[in-house]
């Protein structure tokens, strides 16, 4: 099964504290996409709530770069078709829903709308 080296990161911030989660390794097409989506969704939901939130676009761009590497790989070939009897190890992760169709995207949109609302409110007074 073809694989490429990649590192997918997520950032969780709370006021002045933060936590960085990094998954480094060799990933096939499906596993790379699944981890990119999981880590990006975590960053979109929990990365904006502190000072380190400035790093959110950088984390998302590095995940996008690694996603392009894994997405360019061919689809994995199975010795046993998914859902049939056979070894469970070596099976790719399910890719999950795309980030742009996820509820995780609501958080940054609400933050941008709130900031724009504050700007408009401050300028009208």
C-alpha positions in Angstrom: 0.0 0.0 0.0 1.6 3.3 -1.0 2.2 5.8 1.8 3.9 9.2 2.4 5.5 10.8 5.4 3.2 13.5 6.9 2.5 15.3 10.2 -1.0 16.5 11.1 -1.4 19.0 13.9 -4.1 20.4 16.1 -4.1 23.3 18.5 -6.4 23.8 21.5 -6.1 27.1 23.3 -7.7 28.3 26.6 -7.0 32.0 27.4 -3.1 31.8 27.9 -2.6 28.1 27.8 -2.5 25.8 24.8 -2.1 22.2 23.8 -0.5 21.0 20.6 -1.2 17.5 19.2 0.9 16.1 16.4 0.5 12.8 14.6 3.7 12.1 12.6 4.1 9.0 10.4 3.7 7.3 7.1 0.1 7.5 6.0 -1.9 6.0 3.1 -4.5 7.9 1.2 -7.4 7.2 3.5 -5.5 7.5 6.8 -3.9 10.8 5.8 -7.3 12.3 4.8 -9.0 11.0 8.0 -6.3 12.5 10.3 -6.2 15.8 8.5 -9.9 16.1 8.9 -9.9 15.2 12.5 -7.0 17.5 13.4 -8.3 20.4 11.4 -11.8 20.1 12.9 -10.3 20.1 16.4 -8.3 23.2 15.6 -11.3 25.0 14.1 -13.4 24.3 17.2 -10.9 24.8 20.0 -8.0 26.8 18.5 -9.5 30.3 18.8 -10.1 30.7 22.5 -6.7 32.1 23.6 -3.6 34.1 22.7 -2.1 31.2 20.7 -5.2 31.4 18.4 -3.0 33.5 16.2 -1.4 30.2 15.1 -4.6 28.6 13.8 -4.2 29.6 10.1 -0.6 28.3 10.2 -1.8 24.9 11.6 -4.5 24.7 9.0 -2.2 25.5 6.2 0.4 22.8 7.3 -2.5 20.3 7.5 -3.6 21.3 4.0 0.0 20.9 2.7 0.2 17.4 4.2 -3.3 16.6 2.9 -2.2 17.4 -0.6 0.6 14.9 -0.3 -1.6 12.1 1.0 -4.5 12.9 -1.3 -2.2 12.5 -4.3 -1.6 8.9 -3.4 -3.6 6.1 -5.1 -6.6 4.6 -3.3 -5.5 1.7 -1.0 -6.0 -1.8 -2.3 -7.4 -4.4 0.1 -6.4 -8.0 0.5 -9.9 -8.5 1.9 -12.8 -6.1 0.9 -13.9 -3.8 3.7 -16.7 -5.3 5.8 -15.7 -8.9 5.1 -13.8 -11.5 7.2 -10.1 -11.0 7.3 -7.5 -9.3 9.4 -8.5 -6.0 11.0 -5.0 -4.6 11.2 -3.6 -2.8 8.1 -7.1 -1.4 7.2 -7.2 2.4 6.5 -9.1 4.7 8.7 -12.6 5.8 7.4 -12.1 9.3 5.9 -15.1 10.9 7.6 -16.9 14.1 6.5 -15.0 16.9 4.7 -14.1 19.9 6.9 -16.1 22.3 4.8 -19.3 20.2 5.4 -18.6 19.9 9.2 -20.3 21.8 12.0 -16.7 22.7 13.1 -16.7 25.4 10.5 -19.5 27.3 12.4 -17.1 28.4 15.2 -14.7 30.5 13.1 -17.6 31.9 11.1 -19.4 33.0 14.3 -16.1 34.6 15.6 -15.7 36.6 12.3 -19.3 37.7 12.4 -19.0 38.8 16.1 -15.8 40.8 15.3 -17.4 42.5 12.3 -20.5 43.2 14.5 -18.3 44.8 17.2 -16.5 46.9 14.5 -19.8 48.1 13.1 -21.3 48.8 16.5 -18.2 50.8 17.6 -18.2 52.9 14.4 -21.9 53.8 14.7 -21.6 55.3 18.2 
